Structure formats: C-alpha cells, structure tokens
C-alpha cells in the first residue's frame, strides 16, 4: 500500500504517469532526476497552487471535504467518509466521485479508497478553514471541548442565546469562523456585548489578541439545514439571457469584423506616412497613440487594441534601432496581408489576438510607481492573457447559439469554473476587458458569439492538440479549408471591381474594393470615407507622377465606372495633364527649364516664388540656389505642375513608396496557456520523460542499496554527483516526514565544505529550512549546495 506520494507515483503505470505530467507540465521543467524529486516538486506550494487554480468550485468543495474528514492521527481519510459528508448536503455520489477522480488525476489526493492521502502542499495554499469550518473544540479550549461533548447542554445553551448573539453565531457558522472583538469589552463583567455572552458560555473561544473562533462542532450543528459543508454547488449557475437570432448576430459581428480590418489597415497606412518613434524606455508614447487615434477616428483604447493586435500579427514592426531612433511602421508582411480577402485578413488578426500575451486594456493605466503604461511596451505583457480570453469565449461557446449573456452572467459562470482565479481583482478586470475586446474585433455580435468565431475557436483548439511529431517532414496531407473563413466569407459583401463616378468628382465604391481597384483608387483619388473618394488636381497629378498619362486615366475611369464619366472629370484630367511636365526641375542648385518661354517668364515674375532666388540662365532655363526638392514643392504649391528629370533630361516618374520594417513572425499557430511554464508535451516526449524518470529512479534506488558512503571526500569511491545529490534529497524528505535529525553536508558561499546536525522544517522552492537544536537557530540551505545527508545515527558527512 502506498504511503508517500513518491511510492504512489512509482506504482502508477506509465500511461497514468504520462497523463499526470501532461496535466501538470510544470513538474518536468526541467525534468527531475528521479520520481522522488518529481514527488517533491508535485507537493511544492507553487505547483499545487497552479493545479488548484484550474479546478471548478465543486471540485474545490470536495477537496475541502477531504480535508475535513482527515483523521488527525493518520492524516488520511476514505472515499466513503467523503461521500457520507457530501451526501448530507444532498449531492449525487456520482458527481462526488467524478470530482475525486479529477483530484486523483492531478495527484492532489492519492492512495486507495480506504486510505486516501492529501498532498502535503494543499494545506499551505488553501484556506486554513476548509468549508468555512473552524478547528475542533479540543484544539481550542478544554471548556469548549467539554461543552460540545455534552449534546444536551450544547443545545440548551444555543437555545438560550439572545437574538444578537445568535446572529453572530449564524454569521460565523457560514464562514469564515473567525471574528474580531474588543478585548476591553470581553474583560468587562458589566458588558452586554453578544460576543462576550458567547465567550463566557464557551460558544466562542478567544484565540489571542482581539480574535475569536467558532469551534467546528458548533458550526456543524448550526449547519444542520444546509449540510455540514454548507451549500454545495455541483453544477454551474444557469444563465437566463435573451437569445438573439443567429443570422442577426452573425451579420452584426461580421460588420464589426470588417470595420476592425479597415481600421487596422488605416492604422498601418498612418504609420507608413508618418512612422511613430519608440520611447527610450520602450513602447509608443501617449502623444503618438493619441495622434494615431485621431488619424483613424478611433478612441485611444480601441487604437491601442488594434496597434497591439497588428503588432502581434506581424503587420507592424520596428526599424532604425541600430542606425538611429527606432520607429514603428508597417512590416514586410503587411503588403501580403493587404491583398488578401477580408475574411483572411480578419482571421489573421483574430488568431493573433487569441494567442498574444499582451493586454491592450492596460495601455494608459498607471503601474505601482504611478507611471503610464505605453503601448507596445513590455509592461503590458501578461502570460495569463490568452487563457483569460479563451475562458471568456469558452463560456459563450458552451451556451446555446445566439445566447447573449450579460457580463454579470459570464462572471458568475467563470467564478464557478475557476473561483481561485476570479477571486483576484486583476483577473476579473482582465476577463471584462477580454469581453469588450472580443466585441470590438467582431467575435461577438449583439452580445452573442458568432458562428464563424465558434469555428475559429474549434480550429485553434484542434491546432493546439495536434501532434507536431506526427509529420516531422511537413509533407502530410493538405489541411482542410477553414470553416471559420468560409462562414465569414459568406457573411461579408463580395469585393467589387467597379465604382460609381458622380458629377461632383466623387467616386463611390458600392462595397469592399478588390485589391487591384483599391490600389488604383489610392493613387488617383483621395479617400473621404471608407466608400467615398474624391478626384482632385493633386490626386490626378499624383497619378501622372507615377507614370500614368491622360489616356490611361480616361481608360481607367471608363473601365471601372458603372456610371457615365462626368465631363468635368475629363476636363480636369486633360487640364492637369496638359500642364503636367511643362516645367522640369533638375539638380544644379537646382534648375528649371521649359520649352514655353512665356511660362518661364511668368514664373520668374511670380512674387510668390521670390524666396527661390530664380534667375534666367537661358531663354528656356532658370536656376535657383536651392535643392530640387524645395524648388519642386514651391512650384507645385504656387499652382504649377513641374516634373523632375534626371541628368540625361529624362522625366523621373515616381510612385509613392511606403517604408517597411523587417519582416517579423506573427503570433504562434496554437494556443499557449502560459508560455513560460507550459511546455509543448507531445505523446513521444511524454514517453521519453517517463522513461527518463524510471531510469533515474532505478539508478537512485540501486545506489541506496550499494555499500557506499555519501561522504564527498577526495579519492573516495562515492556516488556520482547527481546520484549523491538525489540520495541526499531522499534522506531529507524522509527526515522531514519523520521529524528526525540529519547531518547535512553543504558547500558555503566561500566554497568550503561544512556539515551541521539539524532537524528539517520545510523544503521547497529550492531551499531547505532546518532548525539547529543546539543553537536554537533556523538555517536556510540552498538545495543545489547540499552535497550529502545522512541520519543522525550515521557518521556525519
């Protein structure tokens, strides 16, 4: 029969041990030397707390039942005792057994049904009052123990309690069983305080200072209506929320998704036109974020969200960090993303949001030092952010399609699914922010999860569960088409390849433009809204500068417009193209030449150009001491249409080029709950870890049986370093359980080897804490500095 967790783990089949490691991957970071070390790590405070954080409310209530029913002498309980205690609360035994099974899978409890052990670290990370019950009366006070031992006397005392005193008892019986009272009032014989009445009748026991505690037996008696564990919650709370029409929710979400894609593109274009500098401390300054928000017509929180998501998707990057001030601008992958369909572009943004470890909601808030948290800084990194988003969307996905719960409904369900996580204020705020961000990005519509978002979540989960070792060469069958992509494509309007040209020179796009049409419109017209553009003399000149001629522009409008091309547009193109290139700018300081002598004379006499210091070099040539770029800009500002030319006299055609940052990868293709502490454990890797643990454990046990000494002396035939350390850890664990003294050999900070006779108090987080009874001092030893450990009766190391 297994007595310790290490013995229990050794007795497990390889499949069950691998399942435990898969559920608690932090136990093998790094892989321990043997199973004894694995058991020590499994009972550490941090690992136990991480496991309990993922448990639902009912499983934690069953865990409290295990703690309550433990025998004080053997520190064990039984499944029958737990079923009996929870059965008084009216809970089905099947659900209790399922909860016990989950606790067994995590090694929180272990052993047979008749002798159930609790992992050592549970009491350290849980409330000292399981199920809100206080300590037994015999641990608090002999008088209280005598009272509860006499059932008739206890009932008479409770029935005689004044209403105010009974109210105090009921409140403490509901938990926690600790209250505060004024010591002076308790010591005042003339006081009519209800707490003093209870203390003098031994219904409450002073525990030092101003605190009083309700004995466990009295709490159990007062809970006779709700059960000894109080009200149990075997099922999550029901969500009574309105149900939207699925098609309406999908249409609303698709519209928001299209708006998110458009705003992300506008944000990237704004950064391409004017890259945002990065602060010396990292991130984007408040002024830059405010400027970008105004440029695309969004609030600052929404702009921060899109900025973080676009950066996580690999659409934005940093450039210039080595040669000058670093700036944020579109990355090389942005151009490829831009030519995709709306559904493809949204899917990339949505996956990046699901998987990124950044919390945009923190941007603009202040840290503990009252500093503003900037966007794109390391200060907004939160490794638990993907899990929070997945949890809130998981609640929506588990509801019937079209259900639109309120934030309070979602919080109540989450509080049942992960009460330890929801109990933290920061985590609760993170869930609320995730819900708001999901609505902004189009995951939800009218408060309900959209159908394409359901497909996307399923695909991300499937990718997370996929075994990368199944196809190491990457030549397996092609992946099936994305159902999320198909569902969203069916909801979004089809891209259009035509426009409607109005008589006021506005160009209306009756839908999302296809990539080719979008590129042409960006060149020949200025955007006034997502679907309305305007043709201006500047936009026509911009097209002519990029290589178009008047005939090309006429043909473009004739080909793309479903309405007759207005005569005013034809005249505008002809007028600008007729004047375009009449003047040419070159580099000589700079020079200006043209075939029209009268036009040159007009320029020379133009008072608006006096600051250029133009003078005639020849009948058809003017010269200026300023650079060609300044001369070109001044002439265009004055209403002329010059074009630049190179040293050979050929016209220089220019198409605006947007700067790009180096290509950077997007978010990973699978969901990661905690990138720092959750490694990717495939079946093959799990099998290898189990085999490594078995080999290490066999070597350690063989070394223990060998007639060798653990003393590390030069020239001695002792164990290898790793085996000696493993044996020392095993000796210390046994001494900790037996509360026995051991000789500990260790290397101090100066490299000298010493030994000390101590009694271990605790071991965890990389340190041994032990008491030296001779000096009555508590010492702390780093585990990696311990070279040997032997029981007291053995010679010291």
N, C-alpha and C positions, 0 to 999 in steps of 0.2 A: 504494500500500500504506500502510495506516495506521501511523503511527509513535507518535503520542501518543494518550492516551485522548480528548482533545478532538477530534482528527481522526477517531477511530473513531466517536464519538458523532455527529459531523456526517454521517458516511456512512450511519448507520442509517436505515432507513425510519421514517416517522412512527409506524407501529404498534409497531415494536420499541422506539423511544424511549419511547413511552407505556407500554409494558409494563415497561420498566426503572423509570420513575417510579412506577408502581403498586406494584412490589415494594419500592422504596426511597423512600417518600413524604417522608422527611426531607430529601431533596435539593431539594425545592421549598418549603421553609419558611424564609424566603419564597422566591418564585420568583426565581432568579438572573437577571442581566441578559442573559446570553448562554450559549452552550454551553461556552465556555472556563471561565466561572465555575462552570457545572454540573460540569465535569470536576474542577476543583479541589475542589469540595465532595465529590464522589464518592470522592476519594482522601484525604480527611481521616481522621484516626485514629478519631474518634467514629463517623462514618458507616460506615466499613469494619468497625469492631468490632460495630456493631449488625447489619450484614448477616451477619457470620460467626457471631453468636450463634444465628441461626436455622438453621444448617446442621447436618446429621447427622454422625455420626462418620466414615463412609466418605467423604463429600464433603470433609471436612477432611483426611483422609488422602491423597486425590487432590490436594488443594491443596498438601500437603507434597511430593508427588511433583513437582509443577510447580516448586516452589522448589528441590528437589534437582537437577533436571535443567537448570536455567538455565545458559546459557553465561556465564562470568564476564566475557567481553569485550563481548558484545552484550546481556547481561541478558535473553535470550529463550530459549525452548525450543520444542518442537514436540509435537504430539499423538502422533506416532509414538514419540518418546522417552518420553513419559509411559506410553503403552501398553506399551512394552517393559519399563520398570521395574516397573510394577504387575503385568505378566504373569508375572514371576519369582516373585511371591507367589501365583500360581495363581488370579487373579481374572479373571472373564469380561470381555472387552473391551467388551461392550455396557454393562455397569454402569459401567465407567470413562468411557465416552463420555457416559452419562447424567449422571454427576457433573460432567464438564467442561461439559456443557450448562447445568447449574444455575449453575455459576460464571460462564459467559458471560452468562446472563440477568441476573445481578447486577452485571455489569461488574467482577467481581473479576479476571477474565482477559479479554483481548481480543486481536484480531488474527486472522490466518489460521492454518490448521492447521500450516503450516510455520514460521511466525514468531509464536509465542504470547508475548504480553507479560503481565506481572503488575502489577496496580495498585500504585502507589507506597506506599500506606498499609498494605499487608498485612504487610510485614516489621516494621513498627512495633508492631503489635498482636498478632502471633503470637510463639511461642517462637523465640528465636534459633537453636534447634537443631531444624530440621524432621525429623520422624520419629525424633527422638532421636539424630540423627547430628551429630557434631562438625564442625569446619571441616576443609578439606583439609589434608594434611600440609605442602604447600608454603607455606601461610599461617601455620603454627605454628612449624616449625623446619626448617632445612636438613638436619639429621641425620635427622629423621623422614622427610623427603621422600626422602632417599637410601635409607632402609630400605624404604619402600613401593615404590620404583621397582624394587627387586630382589625379584621374587616368590619366588624360591627361598630367598633369605636370610630373607625375612619369614616364610616357613613354618617354616624351621628354628628361628627364634627363638621362634615361638609354640609349637612342639612342645617346646622346652626349658624352657618356663615352668613353675615349680613349681605344685603344685595351688592354693596360696593365691593366687599371682599370677594364675593362670588364672581363679579365681573372681572376682577384681577385674575382670579384662577382660570376663568374661561379664556382670557386673552393669552395667558402664558401656556395653557394647555394646547392651544392651537399652534404654538411655536413661534419663535424660539422660546425656550423655558427660562430665559434669563431676564431679570428686570433690575431696575435701579431704585434705591430708596435712600432717603436722608438718614445718615447714621444717628444724628441727634434725635430724630423722630422715633427711630427704633428703640433708643435707650430711654425715652421719656415715658415713665409709667402712666402719666395722665393723658397721653396722646390717644386720640380716637382714630388714628390712621388705619385704614383697612389692611395695609401691608403689615403694620405692627400686630394687628389682630391675627393675621395669618402666621406670622413668625412665632408669636407666643404660643400658638396651637400646633406648631411644628409642621404646618402645611407648606410653608416656605422655609428654606434654610439659607441663612447668610453664608456667603462664600468668601468673605473678605472684602474690605473696602465698603462700597455702597451698593454691592450687587447681592441679589438673592436668586435662588434657583428652585424650581419646582421639581420635586422628585419624580422619577419615571413612573412609579406605581400610581401616583395620584393623577398624572396625565392620562394614563391608560384607563383609569376609572372614569375620568371626565369625558373621554372619547368613546364612551360606550355606544353612542348613536352613529358616529361616523366611522368607527373602526379604530383599532389600536394605532394604525399608521396615518390616521386622518383620511381625508378624501383622496382616493387614488384616481389616476387619470390614464386608464388603459388605451384610450383612443384619442386622436387629436380633436380639437374643438371643431364643431361643424361651422361651415361658412355659409351664412344666409345672405347671399349677394344677388343683385339683379343679373339676369342672363341676357347678353346682347345678341343680336342677330350676327351669326358668324361672318357673313359676307360684309355686313356693315363695319364690323371691327377690322376685317382684313383690308377693306378699302381705306379706312381711316389710318391704319398703320402703314399701308403702302404709300399714302400721301406724305406721311411724316418721314418715311424712309427716303423717298425721292427728294424731299427738302433737305434731309441730312446730307445726302450725296452732293446736292448742289452747293450747300454751304461749305462743305469740305473742299470742293473744287475752288470756290471763290476765295476761301482762306489760303489755299496754296497759290493761287494767282496773285493775291495781295502780297504774299511773301516773295514771290518771284519778282514783282515790280519793285518792292522795297524790302529787302531781307531784314529780319529783326535781329539786332545784336544780342548776344548772350551775356548775362551778367558775369562778373569775375567770380562770384560765388556759385555760379551755375543757375540755369533757368532763364526764363524770359521775364523782364521787368514788368511792373504794373502798367507803366505808360504804354509799352509796346502791346500788351494784351488789350488795353483799352482802345488803342488805335486800330488794331485788327478787328475788334468787336464793332467799332463804328463803321469800318470799311465794308463789312459784310452784313451790317444791320442786325446784329445779334446782341443779346445780353452778355455780360462778361462771363458768367458761369457756363453758358452754352458755348461761347467761343473757346473757353478753356477745355471743355469736354471734347470738342472737335479737334482742337490742337493736340491734345494728348492721344486721341484715338488715331488721328492721321500719322502722328509720330510712331505709335506702336505698330501701325500697318505698314511702315516703311515708306510712306509717301513723303515724309519730311525728314530732313537730316541737317547735320551741322557741317560747316565748311569754313576754312580760313583760320582754323585754330593754331596751325604751326607758323603761318606766314604773317598773320595779323590778327585782328579782333575776330573771334568766331561769330558766325551769324547762322540763323535758321532760315532755310529756304527749301524749295521742293527737291526731293532726291531723284536719282536717275529712274527709279521705278515709278515715279508719278506719271510720266508720259505713257507708259504701258497701261497703267490703271485707267487713265483718262479715256483711252479709246475703247474700253470695254463697255458692255451694256450696263444699264442702270442696276439691274439685279446683280450682276457680277461685282460691280463697284461697291454696292451696299454689303454684299456678303463678305467682302474683304474687310470692310470697316467693322462689321458686326463681330466677326471672328476675333479681330484684334481687340475689341472692347471686352469680349468674354474672357480672353486669356491674359490681358495685360495686368501687370502687378502694380498699377498706379491708380490712385484715387483722385480723379479730377475735382471732386467735391471739396477737397482740402485746399485747392488753389484760392488764394485770397484770405484764408484764415491765418490766425497767428499761432505760433508754437509756444512752448512753455517759457521762452525768453522774449515773448511779445514781438517776434519778427514775422513779417508777412511771408507766407509760403508761395514762392513763384511757380508758374507753370514750367513743366519740363525739368524740374529740379529733382534731386534725389530725396528731398524732404517729403515728397508726396508718394514715395514708394511704400506699399503695404502688401506684404506677401499673402495676406488673407483676402485680398480684394477679389480674386477670381472665385474663391469659394463662396463669398457673400453674394456675388451676382448669380452664381449657379443655384444657390439656395433659394433666393427670392423668385427666380424664374422657375425653379423646380416646384415650388408651391403652386404657382399659376398653372404649370403644365399638368399637375395632378388633379386640378379641378376640371369639371366638365367644360368642353369647348364653349367659349362665349361668356363664361362667368367673369364678372368684373368686380372683384372684392375691393373693399376699402383698405387703405394702409393699416388700419387697426386690425382688420381681419387677418391680414398677412402676418402682422407682428404676433398675433395670438397663436397662429399655427407654427410660426418659427420658434416661439417661446416653448412650444411643446416638443418640437423636433430637436432643438439644441438649446435647452434652457441655460446651460452654463455659458454659452457664447452670447446669447441675448441678454444675459444679466449684466454685461459690460456696456456702459453708456456709449463708448466709441463704436462698438459693434452695431448697436441699434441704429445709430446715426448712419453707419455705412450701408445698412440694409435700406433705409429710407432713400439715401442718395442713389443706390443702385436702381431702385424702382423708378425714380424720376429720370435717370439717365436712359433706362430702357424705353420710356415713353418718348423721350426726345429723339432717340435713334430709330424709332419705329418698330421695336419689338412688340409693343402693345398698342392697341387701338381701342379707344373708348373704354380704357381700363382693363381690357381683356387681352390675353396672349393671342397673337395672330397665328394662323395656321402655318405660314412659312417659318415663323420663329420656332414653332414646335418641331418642324422638320430639321431646322438648323441645330437645335439643342440635341436632337437624337443623333445627328451626324457627328457633332463634336464629341458626344459620349462614345459613339462607335469608334471614332479615331483614337480616343483615349484608351479604349480597351483593346485595340488592335495590337497584335504581337509583331514588333518590328523584326524579330528574328525569323518570322515565317517566310520572308522573301528577302534574304540578305543582299541579293544581287539587284533587286529592284526591277525584275523582268517578269513579274507576275501578271495576271490578267488586269486589264484596264479597270479603273474604278467606275462604278455605275454613276450615271448622271445625278447631280444633286437635286433632290426633291424640293429642297428649300428654294433653290434657284428657279426651278420650273414653276413653283407655286407663286413666287413673287413676280416672275416674268408675265404670268397670266393676269396679274392684277395691275401692273403698270401699263401706261399707254405705250403703244408701239412707237418707236422712233420714226420721225418724219424726215423726208428728204426734200421738202418744199417749203416755201414761205408765201406770205401774202403782203405785197408791197402796197402801201397806202399813198394817197396823193400828198400827204404831209411829210413824205420821205421817211415814214416809219415802216419797219419791217416786222410783221407779226409772225411768230413761229407757232403753228397750231399743235404743239406737242413737244416732247423732248427731241431735240435735233440729233440726227445721226452724227457720228464723229466727223465725217467729211464736211457736212454742212456747218457744224459748229466751228470748225477751223476757218471756213470761208467767212462766216459771219463775224468772227472775231477780228478778221483782217479788214473787211470792207465797211463795217458799221460799228457804232458804239452802243453798248448794252445799256438800256434804261431800266429793264426788269428782266426776270428770267425768260420771258417770252416776247419781249418787245425790244427792238433795236432801232437805231436811227442812223441814216446815212447823212454825213456831214462833209464839208470840203476837206476837213482834216482826215476823216476816215478814207475818202477817195484818194487823197494824196498818199496816205499810208499804204494803200494797195498798189498805187503806181510806183512807190519807192521799192516795194518788194518784188517788182518785175512785171506786174500786170500792165497792159496797155488798154486804151479806151475800148477797143473792140472786145478784149477779153471780159471787161466788166459788163459791157452790154450783153454779151453772150451769157455770162453768169446769171444776171438778173432775169434774162429771158428763159433760161433753163430752169431756174429754181422757183420762179414766181408763178403761182396759180392764178394771179390776177394780172391784168394788163399793166405793163411797166409805165408809170406816170411819165408824162413828157418833162416834168420838172426834174426828174431823176436823170433822164437822158441829157438834158441841158447841163445839169450840174457836172456829170461825168465828162462831157465834151469840153466844158469851160475849164475845168481843173486840168484836164489832160492837155488842153491847148497851151495853157500857161506853164504846165509842168515841164521842167527841163529847159525853159527859156534862159535861165541863168544857171551857171555852173560854178561850183566852189572847188578850189584846189588848195594845195599847201605851198605857200611861198612866204609867208607870214600867214596870209592867205591871199589868193587872187580870185577875181570874179571876172568871168568872160562871157560873152554872148554875141550872137550874130546881129541882134537888134540894137543899133547904136542909140536909137531914141530911148529904148528901155534902160540902157546903161546910163544915159544922161539923166533919166528920171530918178534912178537910184542914187546917182551922185548928188542930185539936188535935194533928195529927201532929207528933211531936217531930223526925222526920227532915227536916221542912221548916222548922224554926225559923230556919235561916240565911236564909230568904227574907223574913223580917220581914213576914209576912202580917198584915193586919188587915181587919176587916169594914167594908165601905163601905155595904152594904145587906144585907138578908136573903139576897139571891141574888148578891151581888158582894163579892169580896175584892180587895185591892190590894196590890202589892208595889213597893218602890222599884227593883227590878232589871229588866233588859231582858226583853222577852217570850221571847227565845230561851233565856235561862237559866232562866226560870220553867217553860217548856215542858219543857226537858230534865230539870229536877229532879223535876217531877211524874211524868214517864214513868219515871225511874229509881226512883221510890218505888212504882211499880206502878199508877199511874193512867193513864187514856187520854184526855188532853185533846186538843183540836184548835185550831189558831189561827183567828182570824177577823179580818176587815178592819174598817175604820172604820164600815161600814154594818151590821155584825153578821153578814155572810155568812161561811160557813166557807171557809177558804182550803185548797184542795186542792193538794197538792204531789207532783209526780213527781220523783224524783231526777234531776238533770241533771249530766252529766259535762262538765267543761270541755274545750275543744278548742283546739289550736293552729291557726294559719292553715294553709290547705291548701298542700302542697308537692308538687312533682312526684316521681314515682318514678324509678327508675333508667332510663336510656335503653333504647329498644326494640331495640337492636342491640348486638352485641359490639364492644368497643373494646379493642384490644390495648394501646395506650399513648395515653391521651387527650391528653397534652402534645405528642407527637411523631408521631402517626399521624393526619393529617387524612383526611377523607372525600373520596376522589377518585373521582368518577363518570366514566363514559366521556366525557361532554360536557366536564367540567372538565379531564380529561387532554388532550383535543384542544385546548382553549384554551391550556393551558400549553405544549404542544408548539409551537403556532403562535406564541405569545409568544416562546419561546426562539429559534425560527427568525428571527423579525423582528429581535430584538435582536442575534443573531449576524450577520445580514446588514448591519445598521447599523454594527456594530463593524468588520467587515471593510472596508466602504466607507470608514469614517473612517480606517482604516490606510492605504488606498491614496490618500487625499486628501492633497495637498501642504500639510499643516498642521503646526504645531508643537504639542507637548504642553505648552509652557510656559504657565503661567497668569499672564498679565500684564494689568493694567488696560488696556482698549482694544484688546487683541489679538483677532484673529478666530480663536480657538482652538475646540476641540471643546466641545460641551455638557458640563456637569459629569458626567453619568452616562457619556457616551461616553469622556471623558478618563480617568475612573477605570477603566473597563473596559479601555482600551488599556494603562494603567499595569499592571493586573493581568496582562495577557497578556505584557507585556515582562518582568515579574518572574518569571513562570513559565518563560519561555524562558531567562532568565539562570540560574534555579535548575537547569534541566536541563543547560545548557552550563557551569555553574560560572564564569560570566563576571561581570565587574564592571559595575554600572549606577549612573547618577546617579539618586537618589531625591529628589523634591521632596515636602515634607510641611509640615503646619501643627503647630507645637509647642503646648504647653499654654497659652502666653500669646497665641496667635493669630498669631504671627509666622510668615512663610514662610521655610523654610530648605531647603538641598539638601546631600546628602552622597554621596560616592562609596563604595559598599560592594559586598561580594560576598554575595549571598543564601545563607543556610544552610538555612533551612526556612521554610515558610509554611503556616499552618493555625490553626484556632480563632480567626480574626480578627486574627492578628498575623503580621508579617514579622520574622524574626530574621536579621540580616545582620552580617558582620564588616567592620570598617573596618581595612584592612591598614596604613594609615599609623599609626594609634594602637594597633593590635593589641587592639581592644576589640570586644565583641559588643553590638550595639544591637538594641533591640526597637521596632518601629514598629506602631502600630495601623493596620490596613488602611484604615479609614474616614478617617484623617487624611492618607493619601498622595494627593497631587494629581497627580503625574506621575512617569514613569520612562522613561529613555532609556538606550541602551547607552553604554558608556564613550567610544566614538569620536565620539558626537554631542555637541553643546554641552550643558552642564548645564542643568537646568530652573530 
